[in-house]
């Protein structure tokens, strides 16, 4: 997700000589094939930057005590940029969406009917690693929505902290009192509950509570707040809304700090994000990919939800999933046909409250 924000940050300003600088700043970003069969075919405009651009942005949670590939993609976002390259849409996909996950020959996975965020886990097993997880997620999404991708990015949640702290924090607005289910306060320091237990400070821990209202948050706070879903009135849709808010806050802070007009500051921000994510631009040089988006301004980033941000549950074998509504299917059709702008005007209920 952070890479999507960084791309938009860079594209928001006309930077003299910045393409060379961006090329140098991004040369050490880890790149891999993250799309596999989920990429756009030649008939869909694959390997061309002239038409609409669709990127898959995945956020994963990795902690020192966990095995690297024992993770799921808890954040799934489709970044759609129309062929006019003058605006961008972020579409959040619920992690609990019912999906047919296809077989993945590279690691012997035979396929499954499961929650869509499991696709990353299954693809990463038996040597598939994160690239395999992303490829299986991209193919699963393409089968479910019909959208092929021009590029993809994976970022571990810790990467958000680096970018936000590099910016000096961001302003977040808490719409309902939120208690963290992941972190506690110990001696004035925010830490994961598991870390507090291992440190023998479980009994000294106090809850982390985010009170209603707009407030400045550092990287740890913004990341933790945007990851909460339990206790929210709209559950995972609230979490999606807060994550979208965080992305917009990053972009807004970068623009207001003058970063979009200062190549040196752009270089620093990309370096901060570049240590934390893996990128696939479909064979297009990163600098060219970024510069294609130079017409997208900060105010032209719109956030959308599937199902109009409302629960649409289905029970299969005793397990409850989310399912894509008819409205969502029409929205993804509009993405494929590059008429999402018109669709949003006709169906404003898909706009996120972030």
PLY file of the C-alpha trace (Angstrom):
ply
format ascii 1.0
element vertex 354
property float x
property float y
property float z
element edge 353
property int vertex1
property int vertex2
end_header
0.00 0.00 0.00
2.76 2.41 0.85
4.21 2.14 -2.62
0.88 3.28 -4.03
1.04 6.34 -1.83
4.65 7.01 -2.78
3.83 6.78 -6.48
1.09 9.32 -6.03
3.32 11.58 -3.96
5.90 11.66 -6.71
3.33 12.15 -9.43
1.78 15.13 -7.69
4.57 17.56 -8.58
6.40 18.57 -11.72
9.96 17.80 -10.67
12.71 19.09 -12.91
15.25 16.35 -13.50
13.47 14.09 -11.05
13.28 11.06 -13.34
17.02 10.50 -13.06
16.86 10.95 -9.28
13.92 8.57 -8.98
15.74 5.99 -11.04
18.69 6.16 -8.66
16.52 6.15 -5.53
14.55 3.11 -6.64
17.39 1.00 -7.99
17.74 -0.92 -4.71
14.03 -1.67 -4.28
13.49 -5.42 -4.25
11.75 -6.43 -7.48
10.18 -9.77 -8.30
7.46 -11.36 -10.40
4.44 -10.82 -8.17
1.70 -11.29 -10.76
2.18 -14.60 -12.56
-1.07 -15.51 -14.32
-2.78 -12.53 -12.66
-1.12 -10.07 -15.02
-2.88 -8.42 -17.95
-2.73 -10.33 -21.19
-1.59 -8.66 -24.41
-5.25 -8.32 -25.38
-5.90 -6.51 -22.09
-3.09 -4.04 -22.74
-0.36 -5.82 -20.81
3.12 -4.24 -20.78
1.67 -0.94 -22.02
1.43 2.23 -19.94
-0.77 4.03 -22.47
-4.14 2.85 -21.17
-5.66 2.34 -17.73
-3.29 1.07 -15.03
-4.29 -1.44 -12.35
-1.99 -2.31 -9.45
-2.43 -4.86 -6.70
-1.26 -3.58 -3.30
-0.85 -6.12 -0.48
-0.12 -5.47 3.19
1.18 -8.35 5.30
1.88 -8.65 9.01
5.35 -9.98 9.87
6.82 -10.16 13.37
10.14 -11.46 14.61
8.54 -14.37 16.46
6.69 -15.59 13.36
7.93 -17.69 10.45
8.32 -15.44 7.42
5.82 -17.28 5.23
3.29 -17.94 7.99
1.28 -14.90 7.02
-1.78 -13.81 5.09
-2.49 -10.66 3.11
-4.59 -8.76 5.62
-4.78 -5.69 3.40
-5.85 -6.11 -0.23
-6.20 -2.97 -2.33
-6.68 -2.45 -6.06
-5.20 0.84 -7.30
-6.97 1.88 -10.53
-5.75 4.76 -12.66
-7.89 5.59 -15.72
-6.32 5.95 -19.16
-6.43 9.73 -18.70
-3.82 9.31 -15.89
-5.28 12.29 -14.07
-6.85 10.61 -11.03
-6.66 7.41 -8.99
-9.03 5.11 -7.12
-8.23 2.84 -4.18
-10.62 -0.13 -3.89
-10.39 -2.19 -0.71
-11.29 -5.88 -0.93
-12.55 -7.53 2.31
-10.07 -10.12 3.58
-12.94 -12.51 4.40
-14.37 -12.54 0.85
-15.35 -16.04 -0.29
-13.04 -17.06 -3.12
-12.13 -20.01 -5.30
-8.35 -20.16 -4.92
-6.92 -21.97 -7.94
-4.18 -24.62 -7.86
-0.60 -23.36 -7.83
1.73 -25.77 -9.59
4.94 -24.13 -8.39
4.46 -25.39 -4.83
1.98 -28.21 -5.33
-1.06 -26.43 -3.84
-4.20 -28.11 -5.14
-6.70 -25.26 -4.81
-9.35 -24.48 -2.20
-12.55 -22.62 -1.43
-11.53 -20.21 1.33
-11.26 -16.61 2.45
-9.44 -14.58 -0.16
-6.60 -13.55 2.16
-5.68 -17.24 2.43
-4.50 -17.13 -1.19
-1.30 -15.38 -0.12
-0.64 -17.97 2.59
-1.19 -20.94 0.28
1.01 -19.48 -2.46
3.85 -18.75 -0.03
4.11 -22.33 1.31
6.63 -25.00 0.24
9.12 -22.60 -1.27
6.61 -20.28 -2.92
7.67 -17.41 -0.62
6.07 -13.98 -0.86
6.31 -13.88 -4.65
4.27 -17.08 -4.81
1.77 -15.66 -2.35
1.32 -12.53 -4.44
1.02 -14.49 -7.68
-1.69 -16.75 -6.29
-3.51 -13.72 -4.83
-3.34 -11.89 -8.18
-4.69 -14.91 -10.05
-7.45 -15.43 -7.47
-8.49 -11.78 -7.75
-8.39 -11.84 -11.54
-10.65 -14.89 -11.55
-13.03 -13.23 -9.09
-13.16 -9.74 -10.61
-11.91 -10.11 -14.18
-9.24 -7.47 -13.51
-5.73 -8.22 -14.74
-2.86 -6.26 -13.21
-0.06 -4.10 -14.61
1.94 -4.20 -11.40
1.93 -5.20 -7.75
3.58 -4.39 -4.45
3.92 -6.16 -1.11
4.73 -4.24 2.05
4.99 -5.55 5.57
3.09 -3.46 8.08
6.32 -2.35 9.72
7.12 -0.46 6.53
4.28 1.96 7.17
5.96 3.01 10.38
9.16 3.94 8.51
7.33 6.13 6.00
5.09 7.87 8.54
7.94 8.53 10.95
10.03 9.86 8.04
7.19 12.34 7.45
7.09 13.32 11.13
3.73 11.67 11.76
0.31 12.08 10.15
-3.04 13.51 11.21
-5.73 10.86 11.67
-9.38 11.34 12.59
-10.85 8.67 14.88
-14.57 8.33 14.17
-15.36 6.02 17.10
-13.56 5.09 20.29
-11.20 2.23 19.39
-9.41 -0.14 21.76
-6.34 -1.88 20.34
-6.50 -5.67 20.24
-2.83 -5.90 19.27
-0.89 -3.52 21.50
-0.67 -2.30 25.11
1.11 0.49 26.95
3.99 -0.54 29.23
5.98 2.16 31.05
4.79 4.74 28.54
5.82 2.63 25.55
3.44 1.03 23.07
4.26 -2.63 22.38
2.64 -5.81 21.09
0.83 -7.85 23.74
2.97 -10.91 23.00
6.15 -8.86 23.48
4.85 -7.57 26.82
4.22 -11.14 27.98
7.68 -12.30 26.92
9.22 -9.34 28.72
7.38 -10.34 31.92
5.44 -7.07 31.95
2.00 -8.41 31.30
0.65 -7.18 34.64
2.05 -3.68 34.10
0.28 -3.32 30.75
-2.55 -0.90 30.14
-4.93 -0.84 27.16
-4.17 1.35 24.15
-7.26 3.43 23.45
-7.80 5.83 20.55
-10.39 8.43 21.57
-12.72 10.12 19.11
-11.41 13.17 17.33
-8.62 14.24 14.98
-5.11 13.84 16.33
-1.46 13.60 15.34
-0.16 10.02 15.26
3.33 8.62 14.87
4.00 5.55 12.76
3.27 3.02 15.50
-0.01 4.67 16.47
-1.32 5.22 12.92
-0.45 1.67 11.92
-2.05 0.13 15.01
-5.21 2.22 14.75
-5.68 1.41 11.07
-5.37 -2.34 11.75
-8.23 -2.60 14.25
-11.53 -4.22 13.28
-12.85 -5.89 16.44
-15.19 -3.64 18.35
-15.87 -1.34 15.39
-19.51 -0.87 14.43
-18.75 -1.91 10.84
-15.94 -4.38 11.57
-13.60 -5.01 8.66
-15.19 -2.25 6.59
-14.22 0.19 9.33
-10.68 -1.19 9.24
-10.61 -0.71 5.46
-11.83 2.86 5.88
-9.10 3.66 8.42
-6.40 2.12 6.23
-7.58 4.21 3.30
-7.52 7.25 5.58
-3.93 6.46 6.51
-2.85 6.25 2.88
-4.50 9.58 2.12
-2.91 11.09 5.24
0.54 9.97 4.05
-0.02 11.52 0.62
-1.46 14.71 2.10
1.40 15.12 4.60
3.99 14.59 1.89
2.35 17.22 -0.30
1.92 19.78 2.49
5.55 19.27 3.55
6.76 20.35 0.14
8.09 16.91 -0.73
6.43 16.83 -4.15
8.40 19.88 -5.22
11.76 18.88 -3.77
13.64 16.04 -5.50
15.91 15.49 -2.49
12.96 14.97 -0.16
11.32 12.66 -2.70
14.54 10.68 -2.71
14.48 10.37 1.11
10.84 9.26 1.20
11.30 6.63 -1.47
14.37 5.33 0.33
12.39 5.07 3.59
9.68 3.07 1.86
12.05 1.20 -0.41
13.55 -0.90 2.36
10.18 -2.33 3.27
8.46 -3.54 0.13
8.78 -5.72 -2.96
7.66 -4.28 -6.28
6.63 -5.59 -9.69
6.06 -3.05 -12.49
5.43 -5.62 -15.20
8.80 -5.12 -16.82
8.49 -1.32 -17.06
11.39 0.59 -15.46
10.30 1.90 -12.05
11.13 5.51 -12.91
9.09 5.31 -16.12
6.21 3.69 -14.23
6.18 6.47 -11.64
6.55 9.27 -14.16
3.57 7.99 -16.11
1.47 9.04 -13.11
2.74 12.61 -12.96
-0.71 14.00 -13.80
-2.32 12.55 -10.66
-2.66 15.24 -7.99
-3.17 14.70 -4.26
-6.81 15.75 -4.42
-7.54 13.25 -7.18
-7.25 10.14 -4.97
-10.67 8.61 -4.25
-11.24 5.68 -1.88
-13.92 3.06 -2.61
-15.36 0.03 -0.81
-16.81 -3.17 -2.16
-20.46 -3.85 -1.23
-20.93 -0.17 -0.51
-19.12 -0.73 2.79
-21.94 -2.90 4.14
-21.81 -6.51 5.32
-22.96 -9.05 2.74
-22.40 -12.36 4.54
-22.78 -15.91 3.31
-22.46 -19.08 5.40
-20.73 -22.06 3.80
-20.21 -25.23 5.80
-20.63 -23.39 9.08
-18.08 -20.68 8.22
-19.20 -17.11 7.56
-17.68 -15.26 4.63
-18.25 -12.00 2.80
-19.50 -12.27 -0.77
-19.30 -9.72 -3.57
-22.62 -8.05 -4.17
-24.16 -7.24 -7.55
-23.06 -3.64 -6.98
-19.45 -4.77 -6.52
-19.57 -6.92 -9.62
-20.75 -3.92 -11.62
-18.00 -1.78 -10.08
-15.31 -4.26 -11.13
-16.85 -4.39 -14.61
-16.48 -0.60 -14.73
-12.81 -0.97 -13.77
-12.23 -3.46 -16.58
-13.95 -1.20 -19.09
-12.21 1.95 -17.75
-15.41 3.78 -16.91
-15.06 3.81 -13.13
-15.39 7.60 -12.91
-18.83 7.45 -14.49
-19.82 4.48 -12.33
-18.93 6.31 -9.11
-20.97 9.34 -10.17
-23.96 7.06 -10.78
-23.36 4.98 -7.62
-21.95 7.30 -4.91
-22.66 4.71 -2.21
-19.40 2.94 -3.16
-17.37 5.95 -1.95
-15.65 5.29 1.35
-16.26 7.61 4.29
-12.47 7.77 4.87
0 1
1 2
2 3
3 4
4 5
5 6
6 7
7 8
8 9
9 10
10 11
11 12
12 13
13 14
14 15
15 16
16 17
17 18
18 19
19 20
20 21
21 22
22 23
23 24
24 25
25 26
26 27
27 28
28 29
29 30
30 31
31 32
32 33
33 34
34 35
35 36
36 37
37 38
38 39
39 40
40 41
41 42
42 43
43 44
44 45
45 46
46 47
47 48
48 49
49 50
50 51
51 52
52 53
53 54
54 55
55 56
56 57
57 58
58 59
59 60
60 61
61 62
62 63
63 64
64 65
65 66
66 67
67 68
68 69
69 70
70 71
71 72
72 73
73 74
74 75
75 76
76 77
77 78
78 79
79 80
80 81
81 82
82 83
83 84
84 85
85 86
86 87
87 88
88 89
89 90
90 91
91 92
92 93
93 94
94 95
95 96
96 97
97 98
98 99
99 100
100 101
101 102
102 103
103 104
104 105
105 106
106 107
107 108
108 109
109 110
110 111
111 112
112 113
113 114
114 115
115 116
116 117
117 118
118 119
119 120
120 121
121 122
122 123
123 124
124 125
125 126
126 127
127 128
128 129
129 130
130 131
131 132
132 133
133 134
134 135
135 136
136 137
137 138
138 139
139 140
140 141
141 142
142 143
143 144
144 145
145 146
146 147
147 148
148 149
149 150
150 151
151 152
152 153
153 154
154 155
155 156
156 157
157 158
158 159
159 160
160 161
161 162
162 163
163 164
164 165
165 166
166 167
167 168
168 169
169 170
170 171
171 172
172 173
173 174
174 175
175 176
176 177
177 178
178 179
179 180
180 181
181 182
182 183
183 184
184 185
185 186
186 187
187 188
188 189
189 190
190 191
191 192
192 193
193 194
194 195
195 196
196 197
197 198
198 199
199 200
200 201
201 202
202 203
203 204
204 205
205 206
206 207
207 208
208 209
209 210
210 211
211 212
212 213
213 214
214 215
215 216
216 217
217 218
218 219
219 220
220 221
221 222
222 223
223 224
224 225
225 226
226 227
227 228
228 229
229 230
230 231
231 232
232 233
233 234
234 235
235 236
236 237
237 238
238 239
239 240
240 241
241 242
242 243
243 244
244 245
245 246
246 247
247 248
248 249
249 250
250 251
251 252
252 253
253 254
254 255
255 256
256 257
257 258
258 259
259 260
260 261
261 262
262 263
263 264
264 265
265 266
266 267
267 268
268 269
269 270
270 271
271 272
272 273
273 274
274 275
275 276
276 277
277 278
278 279
279 280
280 281
281 282
282 283
283 284
284 285
285 286
286 287
287 288
288 289
289 290
290 291
291 292
292 293
293 294
294 295
295 296
296 297
297 298
298 299
299 300
300 301
301 302
302 303
303 304
304 305
305 306
306 307
307 308
308 309
309 310
310 311
311 312
312 313
313 314
314 315
315 316
316 317
317 318
318 319
319 320
320 321
321 322
322 323
323 324
324 325
325 326
326 327
327 328
328 329
329 330
330 331
331 332
332 333
333 334
334 335
335 336
336 337
337 338
338 339
339 340
340 341
341 342
342 343
343 344
344 345
345 346
346 347
347 348
348 349
349 350
350 351
351 352
352 353
